[in-house]
Amino acid sequence: MKKLLKPIKSRIPQIIAICILLLVQVYCDLTLPQYTADIVNIGIQNTDFQFIIDTGKIMLLMVAISAFATVGVSYFSSRVSSGYAKDLRKIVYSKVLKFSNRELNEISRSSLITRSTNDVNQLQSVLAMIFTTMLFAPLLGIGGIIKAFELGTDLSWIILVTFVTVLALLLIILVRVLPYFKITQEIIDKINRVSREILIGIPVIKAFVRQDFEQEKFQKVNQDFLDVNLFVYRNIMIMIPLMVMILNLMTVLILYFGAYDALSGGIMTGDIIAFIQYSTQIVTSFIMIGGFLIILPRILVSGRRIKEVLNTEITITDGDITEIDEDSVIEFKDVAYRYPGSEKETLNNINFKLEPGKTTAIIGGTGSGKSTILNLIPRLQDPTSGEILINGINIKDFNLKTLRERISFTPQKAILFQGTVKSNMLAGKSDATDSEIENALEMAQVDFVSDLEEEVSQGGSNFSGGQKQRLSIARAIIGPHDFYLFDDCFSALDMNTERKVKENLSKLKNSSILIVSQRISTIMDADEILVIDNGEIVDRGTHLKLAESCEIYREIVNTQIDNMEDGL
């Protein structure tokens, strides 16, 4: 809870201003019925027009002050609630950026989007409602009760009966809708997930003519959301006419029983009018509180979901070492890895070194664990056993920023960000000059960009797969690093372009290069090739050695023989 309330601390002065303005607003609203009673009891009964005019001027002043206070409350509450939401989103976003692959698997990406947007918006709404309703309603209700009793009537039992009736109605509605608020948020997660899958998979959906199937799948989730919301809001909206009916019945009862007291001289006509107004204020305040209580469960669900993100334990944490020596060596020592929930180890007994000036390659079948090895080096995930060492020191002992600044990682899927070619290149080196960017683009054979300010659409959708891979490679090699990791990022390149890019990569002197690939042409000239099968290194050596001694490697070569005749 402390983490959820942390963004409010910086806004204490504004909250104090809201409380002061609320007190002013309540005071003005509570004085109006008494002035009304005075006009009826004194001004009209005594035909004192001057008294009526003077009292009316005071009432207008009170209304003006109340209106000013109401505007002030709305202004400050909107500032506080929107600022709170902004800071909370920032906190959630900062926490998510620290998530490793393990945490991202525990809380889905679609759910994280919902929690960062919809759930935060729910808390923003309730915070504004607290300032404009939950602080105002109790003050108005308590003040109304005090003022009503000060009138000295015996009609207070009507308020009690009305209150009990309103409370019973609110409890019935609350019990009916409470379980559905959590379901609503879960369905929003599902809508996000289905929408995301459909939008990403549009080419596949069209290729297999699956539009109708996907449309039905989305329609089912959408209909579930509609059904739940209809049930919830039907129950909530029926409360409005019922509450209006209860208020009207209360007024009728006050007038009916108050008339007898007025005829007997026990109460003045103006006091009956004032009592009706105070009773209305009291019951209205109860209704406002009840309306808040009805939506409170939904807010609590949103709060719990955000708190779950903030309380998620980060499995990959910073070490204390902030410096790494030059010409570093990375060593895998008996490394094993098992994905959470899996009964089988993805990697087992992995041992190899990445040394300066040498290129190491990894090849193996799909699902053999090649990409997992690369993910372990920048600590996107940590091994379940064994050690990964840099110059004999466990990488867990290094500061994450220090470690990752020395590593360049090009993922399997080329990821570009919306902006320009230059802005994407600056992600690899924030202070890169135009000449450095152009040099990196040239090394990666990016010959299709005429201007560094050329637009890059979201996800790089305005470039082909091979173009995105070359831009991704250029971004990876623009800055100096000790280790360059390439995860099958040459797959969309033709043989000639791949050859030129690899020749340029050989200019990265004194750096270690680790290439994961399915293609023999990509790895055949590496200093050492590791053959992975079922998560284990079954053989290692140069291309020629493995082609003679390793059956698995020979099989891979034979499947690509048509494209490899020149290379062999």
C-alpha positions as CSV (number, residue, x, y, z in Angstrom):
1,M,0.0,0.0,0.0
2,K,2.9,2.4,0.8
3,K,4.1,2.1,-2.9
4,L,0.6,3.0,-4.1
5,L,0.4,6.0,-1.9
6,K,4.0,7.2,-2.5
7,P,3.1,9.5,-5.4
8,I,0.7,11.4,-3.2
9,K,3.3,12.6,-0.7
10,S,4.6,15.4,-3.0
11,R,1.0,16.8,-3.3
12,I,0.3,17.3,0.4
13,P,0.0,21.1,0.1
14,Q,-2.6,20.8,-2.7
15,I,-4.6,18.2,-0.6
16,I,-4.6,20.7,2.4
17,A,-6.0,23.3,0.0
18,I,-8.7,20.9,-1.1
19,C,-9.7,20.2,2.6
20,I,-9.9,23.9,3.4
21,L,-12.0,24.6,0.3
22,L,-14.3,21.6,1.2
23,L,-14.9,23.0,4.7
24,V,-15.8,26.4,3.2
25,Q,-18.1,24.7,0.6
26,V,-19.9,22.6,3.3
27,Y,-20.3,25.6,5.7
28,C,-21.9,27.7,2.9
29,D,-24.2,24.8,1.9
30,L,-25.3,24.2,5.5
31,T,-26.2,27.8,6.2
32,L,-28.5,28.2,3.2
33,P,-31.5,26.2,4.7
34,Q,-31.3,28.3,7.9
35,Y,-31.5,31.5,5.9
36,T,-34.5,30.1,4.0
37,A,-36.2,29.3,7.3
38,D,-35.5,32.9,8.5
39,I,-37.0,34.4,5.3
40,V,-40.2,32.3,5.8
41,N,-40.5,32.7,9.6
42,I,-39.5,36.3,9.9
43,G,-39.5,38.1,6.5
44,I,-42.7,36.7,5.0
45,Q,-44.6,36.3,8.3
46,N,-43.9,39.9,9.3
47,T,-44.0,41.2,5.8
48,D,-40.5,42.6,6.2
49,F,-39.2,43.0,2.7
50,Q,-36.0,44.6,3.7
51,F,-35.2,41.6,5.8
52,I,-35.9,39.3,2.9
53,I,-33.7,41.4,0.6
54,D,-30.8,41.5,3.1
55,T,-31.0,37.8,3.8
56,G,-31.2,37.1,0.1
57,K,-28.0,39.1,-0.5
58,I,-26.3,37.0,2.2
59,M,-27.5,33.8,0.5
60,L,-26.2,35.0,-2.8
61,L,-22.9,35.7,-1.2
62,M,-22.8,32.2,0.3
63,V,-23.8,30.6,-3.0
64,A,-20.9,32.6,-4.7
65,I,-18.4,31.5,-2.1
66,S,-19.6,27.9,-2.3
67,A,-19.3,28.0,-6.1
68,F,-15.8,29.4,-5.9
69,A,-14.9,26.7,-3.4
70,T,-16.4,24.0,-5.6
71,V,-14.4,25.2,-8.6
72,G,-11.2,25.2,-6.4
73,V,-11.9,21.7,-5.2
74,S,-12.4,20.5,-8.8
75,Y,-9.2,22.2,-10.0
76,F,-6.9,20.9,-7.2
77,S,-8.5,17.4,-7.2
78,S,-7.9,17.1,-10.9
79,R,-4.3,18.3,-10.5
80,V,-3.7,15.9,-7.7
81,S,-5.4,12.8,-9.3
82,S,-3.9,13.3,-12.8
83,G,-0.4,14.0,-11.3
84,Y,-0.8,10.9,-9.1
85,A,-1.7,8.8,-12.1
86,K,1.3,10.2,-14.1
87,D,3.8,9.4,-11.3
88,L,2.2,6.0,-10.6
89,R,2.5,5.0,-14.3
90,K,6.1,6.2,-14.2
91,I,6.8,4.0,-11.1
92,V,5.0,1.0,-12.7
93,Y,6.9,1.5,-16.0
94,S,10.3,1.8,-14.2
95,K,9.5,-1.5,-12.4
96,V,8.5,-3.3,-15.6
97,L,11.8,-2.2,-17.2
98,K,13.6,-4.2,-14.5
99,F,11.6,-7.3,-15.2
100,S,13.6,-10.3,-16.5
101,N,12.1,-12.8,-18.9
102,R,10.9,-14.8,-15.9
103,E,8.8,-11.9,-14.5
104,L,7.5,-11.2,-18.0
105,N,6.3,-14.8,-18.3
106,E,4.6,-14.6,-14.9
107,I,2.6,-11.4,-15.8
108,S,1.7,-11.3,-19.4
109,R,2.5,-8.3,-21.6
110,S,-1.1,-7.7,-22.4
111,S,-1.9,-7.7,-18.7
112,L,1.0,-5.2,-18.0
113,I,-0.5,-2.9,-20.6
114,T,-3.9,-3.0,-19.0
115,R,-2.4,-2.5,-15.5
116,S,-0.4,0.5,-16.7
117,T,-3.3,2.2,-18.4
118,N,-6.8,1.0,-17.4
119,D,-6.0,0.1,-13.8
120,V,-4.1,3.3,-13.2
121,N,-6.9,5.3,-14.7
122,Q,-9.3,3.6,-12.3
123,L,-7.2,4.8,-9.4
124,Q,-7.0,8.3,-10.8
125,S,-10.8,8.4,-11.0
126,V,-11.3,7.2,-7.5
127,L,-8.7,9.6,-6.1
128,A,-10.6,12.5,-7.8
129,M,-13.8,11.1,-6.4
130,I,-12.4,10.9,-2.9
131,F,-11.6,14.6,-2.9
132,T,-14.9,15.7,-4.5
133,T,-17.2,13.1,-2.9
134,M,-15.8,11.0,-0.1
135,L,-14.5,14.0,1.9
136,F,-17.4,16.2,1.0
137,A,-20.3,13.8,1.7
138,P,-19.4,12.9,5.4
139,L,-18.9,16.5,6.2
140,L,-22.2,17.5,4.6
141,G,-24.0,14.5,6.3
142,I,-22.7,15.1,9.8
143,G,-23.3,18.9,9.5
144,G,-26.8,18.2,8.2
145,I,-27.6,16.0,11.1
146,I,-26.3,18.6,13.6
147,K,-28.3,21.3,11.9
148,A,-31.5,19.2,11.7
149,F,-31.3,18.4,15.5
150,E,-30.8,22.1,16.2
151,L,-34.2,22.8,14.8
152,G,-35.7,20.9,17.7
153,T,-38.3,18.8,15.8
154,D,-39.5,15.3,16.5
155,L,-39.2,14.3,12.8
156,S,-35.7,12.8,13.1
157,W,-37.1,9.3,12.9
158,I,-37.9,9.9,9.3
159,I,-34.2,10.5,8.5
160,L,-33.3,7.3,10.4
161,V,-35.9,5.2,8.4
162,T,-34.7,6.7,5.2
163,F,-31.0,6.0,6.0
164,V,-31.8,2.3,6.9
165,T,-33.7,1.9,3.6
166,V,-30.9,3.5,1.6
167,L,-28.2,1.3,3.3
168,A,-30.2,-1.9,2.7
169,L,-30.6,-1.1,-1.0
170,L,-26.8,-0.3,-1.3
171,L,-25.9,-3.6,0.4
172,I,-28.1,-5.6,-1.9
173,I,-26.6,-4.0,-5.0
174,L,-23.1,-4.3,-3.7
175,V,-23.4,-8.0,-3.0
176,R,-24.8,-8.6,-6.5
177,V,-22.1,-6.7,-8.4
178,L,-19.0,-7.3,-6.3
179,P,-17.8,-10.6,-7.9
180,Y,-18.1,-9.1,-11.4
181,F,-15.5,-6.3,-11.0
182,K,-12.6,-8.7,-11.0
183,I,-14.1,-10.5,-13.9
184,T,-14.3,-7.2,-15.8
185,Q,-10.6,-6.5,-15.4
186,E,-9.7,-10.1,-16.4
187,I,-11.8,-9.8,-19.6
188,I,-10.0,-6.5,-20.4
189,D,-6.7,-8.4,-20.2
190,K,-8.1,-11.0,-22.5
191,I,-9.4,-8.4,-25.0
192,N,-5.9,-6.8,-25.0
193,R,-4.3,-10.2,-25.5
194,V,-6.6,-11.3,-28.4
195,S,-6.3,-7.9,-30.0
196,R,-2.6,-8.0,-29.8
197,E,-2.4,-11.5,-31.3
198,I,-4.7,-10.5,-34.2
199,L,-2.9,-7.3,-35.0
200,I,0.5,-9.0,-35.0
201,G,-0.8,-12.0,-36.9
202,I,-2.7,-10.1,-39.6
203,P,-0.4,-11.4,-42.4
204,V,-0.8,-15.0,-41.3
205,I,-4.6,-14.6,-40.7
206,K,-5.0,-13.3,-44.3
207,A,-2.7,-16.0,-45.8
208,F,-4.7,-18.8,-44.2
209,V,-8.1,-17.0,-44.8
210,R,-8.8,-17.1,-41.0
211,Q,-10.5,-13.7,-40.8
212,D,-13.9,-15.2,-39.9
213,F,-12.4,-17.5,-37.2
214,E,-10.4,-14.6,-35.6
215,Q,-13.4,-12.3,-35.9
216,E,-15.6,-14.9,-34.0
217,K,-12.9,-15.3,-31.4
218,F,-12.7,-11.5,-30.8
219,Q,-16.5,-11.3,-30.9
220,K,-16.8,-13.9,-28.1
221,V,-14.5,-12.0,-25.8
222,N,-16.1,-8.7,-26.7
223,Q,-19.6,-10.2,-26.0
224,D,-18.4,-11.5,-22.6
225,F,-17.3,-8.0,-21.8
226,L,-20.6,-6.5,-22.9
227,D,-22.6,-9.1,-20.9
228,V,-20.6,-8.4,-17.7
229,N,-20.8,-4.7,-18.0
230,L,-24.6,-4.8,-18.8
231,F,-25.2,-6.8,-15.6
232,V,-23.0,-4.5,-13.5
233,Y,-24.4,-1.2,-14.7
234,R,-28.0,-2.3,-14.9
235,N,-27.7,-3.0,-11.2
236,I,-26.0,0.3,-10.5
237,M,-28.2,2.4,-12.6
238,I,-31.4,1.0,-11.1
239,M,-30.2,2.6,-7.9
240,I,-30.8,6.1,-9.2
241,P,-34.6,6.0,-9.7
242,L,-34.9,4.0,-6.5
243,M,-33.0,6.7,-4.5
244,V,-35.1,9.5,-6.1
245,M,-38.2,7.6,-5.0
246,I,-36.9,7.2,-1.5
247,L,-36.1,11.0,-1.3
248,N,-39.5,11.9,-2.5
249,L,-41.2,9.6,0.0
250,M,-39.0,11.1,2.7
251,T,-40.2,14.6,1.7
252,V,-43.8,13.5,1.7
253,L,-43.5,12.0,5.2
254,I,-41.9,15.2,6.5
255,L,-44.6,17.3,5.1
256,Y,-47.3,15.0,6.3
257,F,-46.2,14.7,9.9
258,G,-44.7,18.2,10.0
259,A,-48.1,19.7,9.0
260,Y,-49.6,18.4,12.3
261,D,-46.8,20.0,14.3
262,A,-47.2,23.3,12.4
263,L,-51.0,23.4,13.0
264,S,-50.4,22.7,16.7
265,G,-47.8,25.4,16.9
266,G,-45.0,23.0,17.7
267,I,-42.9,23.9,14.6
268,M,-42.8,26.9,12.3
269,T,-43.3,26.6,8.5
270,G,-39.8,27.8,7.7
271,D,-38.3,25.2,10.0
272,I,-40.2,22.5,8.1
273,I,-38.7,23.7,4.9
274,A,-35.2,23.9,6.4
275,F,-35.7,20.3,7.9
276,I,-36.6,19.0,4.4
277,Q,-33.4,20.6,2.9
278,Y,-31.2,19.3,5.7
279,S,-32.8,15.8,5.4
280,T,-32.2,15.9,1.6
281,Q,-28.5,16.9,2.2
282,I,-28.1,14.1,4.7
283,V,-29.6,11.4,2.6
284,T,-27.8,12.7,-0.5
285,S,-24.5,12.4,1.3
286,F,-25.4,8.8,2.2
287,I,-26.2,8.1,-1.4
288,M,-22.9,9.6,-2.5
289,I,-21.0,7.5,0.0
290,G,-23.0,4.4,-1.1
291,G,-22.2,5.1,-4.8
292,F,-18.5,5.2,-3.9
293,L,-18.7,2.0,-2.0
294,I,-20.3,0.2,-5.0
295,I,-17.4,1.0,-7.3
296,L,-14.8,0.6,-4.5
297,P,-14.4,-3.2,-5.1
298,R,-13.5,-2.5,-8.7
299,I,-10.9,0.1,-7.5
300,L,-9.5,-2.4,-5.0
301,V,-9.1,-5.0,-7.8
302,S,-7.2,-2.4,-9.8
303,G,-5.1,-1.5,-6.8
304,R,-4.2,-5.1,-6.1
305,R,-3.2,-5.7,-9.8
306,I,-0.9,-2.7,-9.7
307,K,0.4,-3.6,-6.3
308,E,1.2,-7.1,-7.7
309,V,3.4,-5.5,-10.3
310,L,5.1,-3.2,-7.8
311,N,5.6,-6.1,-5.3
312,T,6.9,-8.5,-7.9
313,E,10.3,-9.7,-6.7
314,I,13.0,-8.9,-9.3
315,T,15.1,-12.0,-9.7
316,I,17.9,-10.2,-11.6
317,T,19.5,-7.6,-9.4
318,D,22.5,-5.3,-9.5
319,G,25.9,-6.4,-8.3
320,D,28.5,-4.0,-6.6
321,I,31.3,-4.1,-9.2
322,T,31.1,-1.1,-11.5
323,E,34.2,-1.6,-13.6
324,I,35.2,-4.4,-16.1
325,D,38.8,-4.8,-17.3
326,E,39.7,-4.4,-20.9
327,D,40.2,-7.5,-23.1
328,S,37.7,-9.4,-21.0
329,V,36.9,-13.1,-21.3
330,I,33.4,-14.6,-20.7
331,E,33.4,-18.2,-19.5
332,F,30.4,-20.5,-19.2
333,K,31.2,-23.0,-16.4
334,D,28.9,-26.0,-16.0
335,V,25.9,-23.8,-16.8
336,A,22.3,-25.2,-16.8
337,Y,19.0,-23.5,-17.2
338,R,15.4,-24.6,-16.7
339,Y,12.4,-22.4,-17.5
340,P,10.0,-21.8,-14.6
341,G,7.4,-24.6,-14.5
342,S,9.4,-26.8,-16.9
343,E,10.3,-30.3,-15.8
344,K,13.2,-30.5,-18.3
345,E,16.4,-28.5,-18.4
346,T,16.7,-26.4,-21.5
347,L,20.5,-26.2,-21.1
348,N,22.8,-28.6,-19.3
349,N,26.5,-28.6,-18.6
350,I,27.4,-25.7,-21.0
351,N,31.1,-24.9,-21.0
352,F,32.9,-22.5,-23.4
353,K,34.7,-19.2,-23.5
354,L,34.4,-16.0,-25.5
355,E,37.8,-14.5,-26.0
356,P,38.9,-11.2,-27.5
357,G,39.5,-11.2,-31.2
358,K,37.7,-14.5,-31.7
359,T,34.4,-15.4,-33.3
360,T,32.4,-18.2,-31.7
361,A,29.3,-19.7,-33.4
362,I,26.5,-21.8,-32.1
363,I,24.4,-24.1,-34.3
364,G,21.8,-26.7,-33.6
365,G,18.2,-27.7,-34.1
366,T,15.1,-25.6,-33.3
367,G,14.5,-25.6,-29.5
368,S,18.0,-26.8,-28.7
369,G,18.7,-23.8,-26.4
370,K,20.8,-21.5,-28.7
371,S,19.0,-18.3,-28.0
372,T,18.8,-19.1,-24.3
373,I,22.6,-19.1,-24.1
374,L,22.7,-15.6,-25.5
375,N,20.0,-14.4,-23.1
376,L,22.1,-15.5,-20.2
377,I,25.1,-13.3,-21.1
378,P,23.4,-9.8,-20.7
379,R,21.4,-11.4,-17.8
380,L,18.0,-11.2,-19.4
381,Q,17.7,-14.4,-17.3
382,D,20.1,-16.2,-14.9
383,P,21.2,-19.8,-15.0
384,T,19.6,-22.2,-12.6
385,S,23.0,-23.7,-11.8
386,G,26.6,-23.2,-12.8
387,E,28.4,-19.9,-13.3
388,I,29.0,-17.3,-16.1
389,L,32.3,-15.6,-15.4
390,I,34.0,-12.4,-16.7
391,N,37.7,-12.6,-16.0
392,G,36.9,-15.2,-13.3
393,I,34.2,-13.1,-11.6
394,N,30.6,-14.1,-11.6
395,I,28.5,-11.8,-13.8
396,K,26.0,-11.5,-11.0
397,D,28.6,-9.5,-9.0
398,F,28.6,-6.7,-11.7
399,N,26.4,-3.7,-11.9
400,L,23.8,-4.4,-14.6
401,K,24.4,-1.2,-16.5
402,T,28.2,-1.7,-16.4
403,L,27.7,-5.3,-17.7
404,R,25.3,-4.4,-20.5
405,E,27.2,-1.4,-21.7
406,R,30.0,-3.8,-22.6
407,I,27.7,-6.1,-24.5
408,S,26.0,-5.5,-27.8
409,F,23.0,-7.8,-28.3
410,T,21.1,-8.2,-31.6
411,P,18.0,-10.3,-31.0
412,Q,16.5,-12.8,-33.3
413,K,13.6,-10.5,-34.2
414,A,14.7,-7.2,-35.5
415,I,13.0,-4.5,-33.4
416,L,12.9,-0.9,-34.6
417,F,11.3,2.0,-32.8
418,Q,9.0,4.6,-34.3
419,G,11.0,7.7,-35.2
420,T,13.8,8.2,-37.7
421,V,16.8,6.1,-38.8
422,K,19.0,8.4,-36.8
423,S,17.0,8.1,-33.6
424,N,17.1,4.3,-33.9
425,M,20.9,4.4,-34.4
426,L,21.3,6.6,-31.4
427,A,19.8,3.8,-29.2
428,G,23.0,2.0,-29.9
429,K,25.2,5.0,-29.0
430,S,23.5,8.1,-27.7
431,D,26.3,10.5,-28.6
432,A,27.1,9.0,-32.1
433,T,27.9,11.5,-34.8
434,D,26.4,11.4,-38.2
435,S,29.6,10.1,-39.7
436,E,29.7,7.2,-37.1
437,I,26.1,6.4,-37.9
438,E,26.8,6.4,-41.7
439,N,29.9,4.2,-41.1
440,A,27.8,1.7,-39.1
441,L,25.1,1.7,-41.8
442,E,27.8,1.1,-44.4
443,M,29.2,-1.9,-42.5
444,A,25.8,-3.4,-42.2
445,Q,25.1,-2.9,-45.9
446,V,22.3,-0.5,-45.3
447,D,22.2,0.9,-48.9
448,F,18.5,1.7,-48.9
449,V,18.6,4.8,-46.6
450,S,19.2,8.1,-48.3
451,D,18.7,10.3,-45.3
452,L,19.3,9.8,-41.6
453,E,16.0,11.6,-40.9
454,E,14.1,9.1,-43.0
455,E,11.0,8.0,-41.1
456,V,10.8,4.6,-39.3
457,S,7.2,3.5,-38.7
458,Q,6.1,1.7,-35.6
459,G,7.9,-1.7,-35.5
460,G,9.7,-0.7,-38.7
461,S,6.7,-1.7,-40.8
462,N,7.9,0.5,-43.7
463,F,11.0,-1.8,-44.2
464,S,11.3,-5.4,-45.3
465,G,12.5,-8.2,-43.0
466,G,16.1,-8.0,-44.5
467,Q,16.2,-4.2,-44.2
468,K,15.1,-4.3,-40.6
469,Q,17.8,-6.9,-39.8
470,R,20.5,-4.8,-41.4
471,L,19.3,-1.7,-39.5
472,S,19.3,-3.7,-36.3
473,I,22.9,-4.9,-37.0
474,A,24.0,-1.4,-37.7
475,R,22.6,-0.2,-34.4
476,A,24.4,-3.0,-32.6
477,I,27.8,-2.3,-34.0
478,I,27.7,1.5,-33.9
479,G,29.2,1.7,-30.4
480,P,32.4,0.0,-29.1
481,H,31.7,-3.1,-27.1
482,D,33.7,-6.0,-25.8
483,F,31.2,-8.6,-26.8
484,Y,28.9,-8.7,-29.8
485,L,26.0,-11.2,-29.7
486,F,24.1,-12.0,-32.9
487,D,21.0,-14.2,-32.4
488,D,20.2,-15.6,-35.9
489,C,19.9,-12.0,-37.2
490,F,21.3,-12.8,-40.7
491,S,18.4,-15.2,-41.6
492,A,16.6,-12.7,-43.9
493,L,19.8,-11.6,-45.8
494,D,20.8,-13.0,-49.1
495,M,24.1,-14.9,-49.3
496,N,26.0,-12.0,-51.0
497,T,24.8,-9.4,-48.5
498,E,25.5,-11.7,-45.6
499,R,29.1,-12.3,-46.8
500,K,29.7,-8.6,-47.0
501,V,28.3,-7.9,-43.6
502,K,30.4,-10.7,-42.1
503,E,33.6,-9.3,-43.8
504,N,32.9,-5.9,-42.2
505,L,32.3,-7.5,-38.8
506,S,35.8,-8.9,-38.9
507,K,36.9,-5.3,-38.5
508,L,35.7,-5.3,-34.9
509,K,39.2,-5.9,-33.5
510,N,39.8,-7.0,-30.0
511,S,36.1,-7.9,-29.4
512,S,34.5,-11.2,-29.0
513,I,31.7,-12.2,-31.4
514,L,29.1,-14.8,-30.7
515,I,26.8,-15.8,-33.6
516,V,23.8,-18.0,-33.3
517,S,22.5,-19.2,-36.7
518,Q,20.8,-22.1,-38.5
519,R,22.8,-21.4,-41.7
520,I,26.1,-23.0,-42.3
521,S,27.2,-20.1,-44.5
522,T,26.8,-17.7,-41.5
523,I,29.1,-19.6,-39.1
524,M,31.5,-21.7,-41.3
525,D,34.4,-19.3,-40.9
526,A,34.1,-18.9,-37.1
527,D,37.1,-19.7,-35.0
528,E,35.1,-22.2,-33.0
529,I,31.6,-23.7,-33.7
530,L,29.6,-25.2,-30.9
531,V,27.1,-27.9,-31.9
532,I,24.1,-27.9,-29.6
533,D,21.6,-30.8,-29.3
534,N,18.9,-31.1,-26.6
535,G,20.5,-28.3,-24.6
536,E,24.1,-29.8,-24.5
537,I,27.2,-29.1,-26.4
538,V,27.8,-32.4,-28.3
539,D,30.8,-31.3,-30.3
540,R,33.0,-28.2,-31.0
541,G,35.7,-27.2,-33.5
542,T,36.1,-25.5,-36.8
543,H,33.9,-26.1,-39.8
544,L,36.2,-28.5,-41.5
545,K,36.8,-30.5,-38.3
546,L,33.1,-30.8,-37.5
547,A,32.2,-31.7,-41.1
548,E,34.4,-34.7,-40.7
549,S,33.8,-35.7,-37.1
550,C,30.3,-34.6,-36.1
551,E,27.3,-36.5,-37.6
552,I,24.8,-33.8,-36.4
553,Y,26.8,-31.1,-38.1
554,R,27.2,-33.1,-41.3
555,E,23.4,-33.6,-41.4
556,I,22.9,-29.8,-41.2
557,V,25.5,-29.3,-43.9
558,N,23.9,-31.9,-46.2
559,T,20.4,-30.2,-45.8
560,Q,21.9,-27.0,-47.1
561,I,24.3,-28.5,-49.6
562,D,22.6,-26.9,-52.6
563,N,23.4,-23.5,-51.2
564,M,26.8,-24.4,-49.8
565,E,28.6,-25.9,-52.8
566,D,30.8,-22.8,-53.2
567,G,31.5,-22.8,-49.5
568,L,32.5,-26.4,-49.3
